Each structure stands twice: as structure tokens, then as C-alpha cells.
Amino acid sequence: MSPITILLLSLSLSADAFAAAIGRGAVHRPTLSDAVRAGLVFGVIEAVTPVIGWALGLAAAGFIQSVDHWIAFGLLCAVGGKMIWEATRQTPPVAATVAEPQRRGRGRLALVATAVGTSLDAAAVGVSLAFLGVNIGIVAVSIGLTTFVLATLGMLIGRVAGTRLGPAAELIGGLLLIGMGTRILLQHLGLIGG
């Protein structure tokens, strides 16, 4: 994978966390240190989940090697399509749907649950990465750092701007994932160069 592709993948997978962080920031009004801690939680979890998916993909790679490019295409398009659907559907404002936790412990648990929920897509993409023979360490670190930065910024932006920017980030991320899946498929079919 080229550095540009890794960066685009990292940005795409960080879009869910960015959107969720904006929503959390709008509700919780975090300080800078709170935003950094939340960004760290999002980043670590987002870095671990593609490694888990990658390991599962490696375990299954021998059985499905002849169709691995179709699986990578399908998974990336499904994740991208889900992100686009979530970005374009009508939902009530985050402040009306997210209950403010009364205790700090419940707030941390909700943060971890949100981070895990937004990182499940990364696990599915990790499965695709196993079929491509990429260096998962470099990709996971890139995804984790990008998510850390974007989630921290999202918390701070949400504090000021509310929830207006989250859907646009998710839409762009979804389109990028579909584009990557299509490129992988076309390369494996020999229709475009690598």
C-alpha cells in the first residue's frame, strides 16, 4: 500500500470516530484534556480493531485466495455504503438522543462503547487488508494516530459547532472506502495498473 492510500484509509476509518466525537463534544462540552483523553480512547481502539480483523483474515486467506479481491471489494463497499447511509439519513439532533451521564464512570463506559462501535468498520477493513498482504503494523499505527487527532479535534469542534460537521465527514469517508474497494478490484482484475 502506498503512503497516500494508507493516509486515505486512515482518514476514511477515522470519519465515524470524528462524527461521534463531534456529537459527544456538543453534549459534554469537554476541556482540552478531556478531549485529548477521549481522542486517545478512540485512537487506541481504532488501531487495535483492524489488527483483529487482519488476523481473522489471515486465518481464512488460504481458503478464499481466489476470490479475496472480491471479498475486499465487498467489505469496503459495504462499510462505505453504511457510512454514506448513516450520513444521509435524517436523525434527531445528538443533544436530544444522548443522555448526559450522571456519574463519571458511566461517561467513561459510554465513551469506550462509542469508540468500539465506531471501530467495528475497521475490523471489517482489517479482514480485507489480510488479503492484500499489507504491513498491518504501519497501517494500524496510522489509523490510530489519525483517529486520535480527528477525535480530539472532533470533541473540540463539537463543543463549539455542535453536530453540523459529523455527517459530511462520514459521507466523505464512505465515498473514499468505496473508491478504494473499487480500485482493489480493478487492479486484481487487471483493468488498471498497480
C-alpha positions as CSV (number, residue, x, y, z in Angstrom):
1,M,0.0,0.0,0.0
2,S,1.3,3.4,-0.9
3,P,1.6,6.1,1.8
4,I,-1.3,8.1,0.2
5,T,-3.5,5.0,0.2
6,I,-2.7,4.4,3.9
7,L,-3.5,8.0,4.7
8,L,-6.8,7.9,2.8
9,L,-7.7,4.7,4.5
10,S,-6.8,6.2,7.9
11,L,-8.9,9.3,7.2
12,S,-11.9,7.1,6.0
13,L,-11.8,4.9,9.0
14,S,-11.5,7.9,11.3
15,A,-14.6,9.6,9.9
16,D,-17.0,7.6,12.2
17,A,-15.0,8.5,15.3
18,F,-14.7,12.1,14.2
19,A,-18.5,12.3,13.7
20,A,-19.2,10.6,17.1
21,A,-16.6,12.9,18.8
22,I,-18.4,16.0,17.4
23,G,-21.6,14.7,18.9
24,R,-20.0,13.9,22.3
25,G,-18.3,17.3,22.3
26,A,-21.6,19.1,21.6
27,V,-23.2,17.3,24.6
28,H,-20.4,17.1,27.1
29,R,-18.5,20.4,26.4
30,P,-15.1,19.0,27.1
31,T,-12.0,20.7,28.2
32,L,-8.8,20.3,26.2
33,S,-7.5,17.5,28.5
34,D,-10.9,15.7,28.3
35,A,-10.8,15.9,24.5
36,V,-7.3,14.5,24.4
37,R,-8.3,11.6,26.7
38,A,-11.3,10.9,24.6
39,G,-9.2,11.1,21.4
40,L,-6.7,8.6,22.9
41,V,-9.5,6.1,23.7
42,F,-10.9,6.4,20.1
43,G,-7.3,6.1,18.6
44,V,-6.2,3.1,20.6
45,I,-9.4,1.1,20.0
46,E,-9.4,2.1,16.3
47,A,-5.8,0.9,16.0
48,V,-6.5,-2.5,17.6
49,T,-9.6,-3.5,15.7
50,P,-8.1,-3.7,12.2
51,V,-5.3,-5.9,13.6
52,I,-8.0,-8.2,15.0
53,G,-9.7,-8.3,11.6
54,W,-6.4,-8.8,9.8
55,A,-5.6,-11.8,12.0
56,L,-9.0,-13.3,11.2
57,G,-8.5,-12.6,7.5
58,L,-5.1,-14.3,7.6
59,A,-6.6,-17.4,9.2
60,A,-9.2,-17.6,6.3
61,A,-6.9,-16.5,3.5
62,G,-5.9,-19.9,2.3
63,F,-9.5,-21.0,1.8
64,I,-10.6,-18.0,-0.2
65,Q,-7.5,-16.8,-2.0
66,S,-9.0,-17.0,-5.5
67,V,-11.8,-14.6,-4.5
68,D,-10.0,-12.4,-2.0
69,H,-10.2,-9.3,-4.2
70,W,-14.0,-9.7,-4.4
71,I,-14.2,-10.0,-0.6
72,A,-12.1,-6.9,-0.1
73,F,-14.2,-5.0,-2.6
74,G,-17.5,-6.2,-1.0
75,L,-16.4,-5.4,2.6
76,L,-15.0,-2.0,1.7
77,C,-18.1,-1.1,-0.3
78,A,-20.4,-2.4,2.4
79,V,-18.6,-0.3,5.1
80,G,-18.5,2.7,2.8
81,G,-22.2,2.3,1.9
82,K,-23.1,2.0,5.6
83,M,-21.2,5.2,6.3
84,I,-23.0,7.0,3.5
85,W,-26.4,5.8,4.6
86,E,-25.8,6.9,8.1
87,A,-24.5,10.3,6.9
88,T,-27.5,11.0,4.7
89,R,-30.4,9.6,6.8
90,Q,-32.5,12.0,8.9
91,T,-31.8,11.8,12.6
92,P,-32.7,13.9,15.6
93,P,-30.0,16.2,17.0
94,V,-27.4,14.4,19.1
95,A,-28.2,16.5,22.2
96,A,-31.8,15.2,22.1
97,T,-30.8,11.5,21.8
98,V,-27.7,11.2,24.0
99,A,-28.4,11.1,27.8
100,E,-25.9,13.0,29.9
101,P,-24.3,10.5,32.3
102,Q,-24.7,11.5,35.9
103,R,-21.5,9.7,37.1
104,R,-18.1,9.9,35.6
105,G,-17.7,6.1,35.4
106,R,-20.8,5.8,33.3
107,G,-19.4,8.5,31.0
108,R,-16.1,6.6,30.5
109,L,-18.0,3.4,29.8
110,A,-20.2,5.2,27.2
111,L,-17.0,6.6,25.7
112,V,-15.5,3.2,25.3
113,A,-18.7,1.8,23.9
114,T,-18.9,4.6,21.4
115,A,-15.2,4.0,20.4
116,V,-15.8,0.3,19.9
117,G,-19.0,0.9,17.9
118,T,-17.2,3.3,15.6
119,S,-14.2,0.9,15.2
120,L,-16.1,-2.2,14.1
121,D,-15.8,-1.0,10.5
122,A,-12.0,-1.0,10.9
123,A,-12.2,-4.7,11.9
124,A,-14.0,-5.5,8.6
125,V,-11.4,-3.5,6.7
126,G,-8.7,-5.4,8.6
127,V,-10.0,-8.6,7.1
128,S,-9.6,-7.0,3.6
129,L,-6.1,-5.9,4.4
130,A,-5.1,-9.5,5.2
131,F,-5.8,-10.5,1.6
132,L,-3.7,-7.6,0.3
133,G,-0.5,-8.6,2.2
134,V,0.0,-5.1,3.8
135,N,2.2,-4.3,6.8
136,I,-0.6,-4.2,9.4
137,G,1.6,-2.5,12.0
138,I,2.2,0.6,9.8
139,V,-1.5,0.7,8.8
140,A,-2.8,0.2,12.4
141,V,-0.5,2.9,13.8
142,S,-1.6,5.3,11.0
143,I,-5.2,4.6,11.7
144,G,-4.8,5.0,15.4
145,L,-2.9,8.3,15.2
146,T,-5.3,9.7,12.6
147,T,-8.2,8.7,14.7
148,F,-6.6,10.2,17.9
149,V,-6.1,13.6,16.1
150,L,-9.5,13.7,14.5
151,A,-11.4,12.5,17.5
152,T,-9.7,15.1,19.7
153,L,-10.4,17.8,17.2
154,G,-14.0,16.5,16.8
155,M,-14.6,16.8,20.6
156,L,-13.3,20.4,20.5
157,I,-15.2,21.3,17.3
158,G,-18.4,19.7,18.8
159,R,-18.0,21.9,21.8
160,V,-18.2,25.0,19.6
161,A,-20.1,24.0,16.4
162,G,-22.4,21.3,17.6
163,T,-23.3,18.4,15.3
164,R,-23.4,20.0,11.8
165,L,-20.0,18.7,10.6
166,G,-20.3,15.0,11.5
167,P,-22.4,13.8,8.6
168,A,-20.2,15.4,6.0
169,A,-17.1,13.7,7.4
170,E,-18.9,10.3,7.4
171,L,-20.1,10.8,3.8
172,I,-16.6,11.6,2.5
173,G,-15.2,8.7,4.5
174,G,-17.7,6.3,2.9
175,L,-17.0,7.5,-0.6
176,L,-13.3,7.0,-0.1
177,L,-13.7,3.4,1.1
178,I,-15.9,2.6,-1.9
179,G,-13.3,4.1,-4.1
180,M,-10.5,2.0,-2.5
181,G,-12.6,-1.2,-2.8
182,T,-13.2,-0.5,-6.5
183,R,-9.5,0.2,-7.1
184,I,-8.5,-3.0,-5.5
185,L,-11.0,-5.0,-7.6
186,L,-10.0,-3.3,-10.8
187,Q,-6.2,-3.9,-10.1
188,H,-6.8,-7.6,-9.3
189,L,-8.8,-8.0,-12.5
190,G,-6.0,-6.4,-14.5
191,L,-8.2,-3.5,-15.7
192,I,-5.9,-0.8,-14.1
193,G,-2.2,-0.9,-13.1
194,G,-1.0,-1.2,-9.5
